[in-house]
Amino acid sequence: MVTITEQDRTPLTIGEGIAFITHYPDSLRKNNCFSLVGSRCGDRRVPALWISKGAPKLGWCWAGNPHTWLGSASCAGRAG
């Protein structure tokens, strides 16, 4: 979150992440997946989208666990 906010960006939500991969399905690949920090509910769980057994998965990871394949999706702005 620190890096995202320092770059004047905001994290994506679950809905935005699903919409993004619907329009850009090739952006979600094995070893290139992303968390959706904008939908955290106040505990250590962070929603994420990843590939498992060749299919996209929506679930969560623990905040602070190092995953080299998992980034945090963000955007510079939203269109109304």
KOLVEXDO-451268 format. One line per 4 residues: number of its first residue (from 1); for each residue y, z, x of N, C-alpha, C. Coordinates in Angstrom, 3 decimals, padded with zeros to 6 digits. Layout:
% residues N
NUM = Y,Z,X,Y,Z,X,Y,Z,X  ...
% end
This chain:
% residues 80
1 = -001.200,000.000,000.815,000.000,000.000,000.000,001.260,000.000,000.855  001.233,000.681,001.971,002.411,000.737,002.833,002.803,-000.667,003.277  001.847,-001.439,003.765,002.131,-002.799,004.218,002.632,-003.668,003.076  002.013,-003.542,001.916,002.422,-004.345,000.746,003.860,-004.046,000.371
5 = 004.209,-002.775,000.262,005.582,-002.429,-000.144,006.597,-002.741,000.951  006.209,-002.598,002.227,007.121,-002.960,003.319,007.476,-004.439,003.294  006.600,-005.263,002.740,006.832,-006.703,002.660,007.451,-007.111,001.320  007.958,-006.129,000.563,008.576,-006.371,-000.755,007.627,-007.104,-001.701
9 = 006.379,-006.682,-001.683,005.360,-007.255,-002.559,004.834,-006.148,-003.465  004.096,-006.529,-004.512,003.455,-005.557,-005.389,001.969,-005.900,-005.503  001.122,-004.887,-005.674,-000.316,-005.140,-005.738,-000.718,-005.779,-007.069  -001.765,-006.582,-007.009,-002.285,-007.201,-008.233,-003.114,-006.206,-009.032
13 = -003.133,-006.420,-010.344,-003.958,-005.628,-011.260,-005.305,-006.340,-011.468  -006.211,-005.695,-012.170,-007.502,-006.321,-012.472,-007.294,-007.631,-013.228  -006.468,-007.603,-014.257,-006.216,-008.817,-015.042,-005.640,-009.944,-014.212  -004.701,-009.611,-013.335,-004.102,-010.628,-012.467,-005.115,-011.168,-011.463
17 = -005.963,-010.298,-010.929,-006.990,-010.743,-009.987,-007.992,-011.680,-010.638  -008.415,-011.360,-011.854,-009.346,-012.233,-012.574,-008.677,-013.557,-012.907  -007.421,-013.513,-013.333,-006.692,-014.753,-013.610,-006.571,-015.599,-012.347  -006.296,-014.959,-011.213,-006.163,-015.690,-009.951,-007.451,-016.405,-009.581
21 = -008.590,-015.704,-009.626,-009.836,-016.383,-009.235,-010.301,-017.385,-010.289  -009.823,-017.253,-011.526,-010.114,-018.262,-012.546,-009.442,-019.580,-012.171  -008.205,-019.486,-011.677,-007.455,-020.680,-011.282,-007.783,-021.155,-009.874  -008.167,-020.232,-009.006,-008.466,-020.551,-007.592,-009.819,-019.941,-007.199
25 = -010.906,-020.430,-007.780,-012.218,-019.803,-007.538,-012.660,-019.822,-006.078  -012.219,-020.786,-005.302,-012.616,-020.851,-003.895,-011.961,-019.759,-003.049  -010.990,-019.049,-003.612,-010.326,-017.991,-002.852,-011.211,-016.749,-002.721  -012.220,-016.629,-003.564,-013.150,-015.502,-003.494,-014.442,-016.009,-002.864
29 = -014.676,-015.580,-001.620,-015.849,-016.030,-000.869,-016.535,-014.830,-000.231  -017.784,-015.008,000.107,-018.496,-013.964,000.823,-017.704,-013.621,002.084  -017.542,-012.346,002.352,-016.800,-011.828,003.502,-015.306,-012.110,003.439  -014.782,-012.458,002.256,-013.352,-012.682,002.048,-013.039,-012.282,000.611
33 = -012.969,-010.984,000.373,-012.809,-010.471,-000.984,-011.585,-009.561,-001.029  -011.220,-009.060,-002.216,-009.990,-008.284,-002.289,-010.028,-007.164,-003.312  -009.274,-006.110,-002.994,-009.107,-004.998,-003.919,-007.893,-005.262,-004.803  -007.847,-004.556,-005.914,-006.792,-004.733,-006.920,-006.091,-003.390,-007.117
37 = -005.306,-003.038,-006.116,-004.674,-001.725,-006.020,-003.758,-001.436,-007.210  -003.244,-002.455,-007.864,-002.337,-002.275,-009.001,-003.000,-001.681,-010.231  -004.327,-001.529,-010.218,-005.041,-000.949,-011.362,-005.724,000.371,-011.032  -005.240,001.078,-010.047,-005.814,002.391,-009.726,-005.517,003.363,-010.847
41 = -006.430,004.304,-011.043,-006.266,005.254,-012.152,-005.948,006.672,-011.690  -005.594,006.846,-010.417,-005.186,008.161,-009.955,-006.211,008.899,-009.111  -007.421,008.386,-009.009,-008.396,009.015,-008.121,-008.616,008.120,-006.901  -009.674,008.333,-006.161,-009.895,007.581,-004.919,-010.537,006.214,-005.146
45 = -010.880,005.880,-006.385,-011.504,004.582,-006.639,-010.458,003.474,-006.710  -010.801,002.353,-006.091,-009.923,001.191,-006.099,-010.729,000.005,-006.642  -010.285,-000.617,-007.753,-011.002,-001.784,-008.267,-011.002,-002.912,-007.243  -012.071,-003.701,-007.245,-012.176,-004.798,-006.282,-013.022,-005.934,-006.854
49 = -012.777,-007.130,-006.337,-013.583,-008.314,-006.646,-014.248,-008.756,-005.356  -015.556,-009.014,-005.412,-016.283,-009.465,-004.239,-017.450,-010.334,-004.666  -018.120,-010.907,-003.687,-019.292,-011.748,-003.920,-020.531,-010.946,-003.517  -021.513,-010.901,-004.402,-022.780,-010.248,-004.112,-023.902,-011.100,-004.681
53 = -024.867,-011.424,-003.855,-025.991,-012.265,-004.262,-025.510,-013.587,-004.852  -024.422,-014.137,-004.261,-023.903,-015.431,-004.654,-023.056,-015.464,-005.916  -022.773,-014.297,-006.495,-021.997,-014.252,-007.739,-020.817,-013.282,-007.604  -019.716,-013.568,-008.313,-018.571,-012.649,-008.257,-018.901,-011.335,-008.958
57 = -018.394,-010.254,-008.413,-018.599,-008.914,-008.971,-017.253,-008.219,-009.093  -017.083,-007.467,-010.166,-015.921,-006.604,-010.349,-016.441,-005.179,-010.338  -015.915,-004.379,-009.445,-016.340,-002.985,-009.333,-015.266,-002.192,-008.650  -015.663,-001.211,-007.854,-014.675,-000.402,-007.144,-015.233,000.041,-005.806
61 = -014.307,000.383,-004.916,-014.623,000.942,-003.610,-013.795,002.214,-003.465  -014.202,003.085,-002.569,-013.426,004.294,-002.292,-012.213,003.949,-001.436  -011.066,004.463,-001.785,-009.860,004.293,-000.973,-010.094,004.886,000.407  -009.675,004.183,001.432,-009.795,004.677,002.793,-011.081,004.289,003.498
65 = -012.095,003.813,002.760,-013.314,003.349,003.422,-013.026,002.018,004.097  -013.347,001.896,005.370,-013.048,000.647,006.078,-014.032,-000.464,005.714  -013.514,-001.535,005.185,-014.297,-002.732,004.889,-013.567,-003.906,005.532  -014.137,-004.494,006.561,-013.473,-005.593,007.255,-013.344,-006.821,006.379
69 = -014.150,-006.943,005.347,-014.178,-008.118,004.478,-013.324,-007.944,003.223  -012.682,-006.789,003.066,-011.968,-006.488,001.837,-010.480,-006.267,002.106  -009.643,-007.168,001.578,-008.199,-007.024,001.683,-007.630,-006.498,000.380  -006.329,-006.419,000.281,-005.656,-005.989,-000.953,-004.786,-007.132,-001.454
73 = -005.047,-007.589,-002.671,-004.301,-008.698,-003.247,-002.905,-008.229,-003.679  -001.910,-009.070,-003.393,-000.537,-008.730,-003.770,000.227,-009.998,-004.095  001.413,-009.823,-004.656,002.271,-010.965,-004.975,003.721,-010.626,-004.665  004.515,-011.670,-004.468,005.942,-011.503,-004.172,006.767,-011.404,-005.444
77 = 006.218,-011.818,-006.567,006.933,-011.768,-007.832,006.043,-012.199,-008.969  006.527,-012.031,-010.162,005.788,-012.413,-011.359,006.680,-013.271,-012.246  006.078,-014.293,-012.827,006.816,-015.163,-013.752,006.638,-014.631,-015.159  007.704,-014.557,-015.891,007.650,-014.020,-017.253,007.306,-015.042,-018.191
% end
